[in-house]
Amino acid sequence: MKSLDASRLRQEIADALNSVAHAGERIVIKRHGKRVAVLAPVDDLELLEAIEDRVDVALAKKALKEKGRIPWVQVRKELGCRSRVLLFARPRATRRIGDFVQVTRRAS
């Protein structure tokens, strides 16, 4: 797999994008010698998203089979939420509390 330093990538971005888009190449981007990102074809992204979707569905089905439920009021209290509604900051459900954004009016 090819790798480029971030400063070199700035100079060669057009060539790098062509290699990724047309040759299906993956390019690791490094900053100060550490891997920080990857340029990859859209097909790779779509495959990763499909895998994430399958994992999310499997976890949701498993959770639905569990006995007992936690009341919404208790969940809000445990998460320290003051608002009545939580929305995901990302288009996919994730398992980290930090990905939630509080919206709507504050509960009294």
Buried (B, 14 or more C-beta within 10 A) or exposed (E): EEEBEEEEBEEEEEEBEEBBEEEEBBBBBBEEEEEEEEBBBEEBEEEEEEEEEEEBEEEEEEEEEEEEEEEEEEEBEEEEBEBBEBEEEEEEEEEEEEEBEBEEEEEE
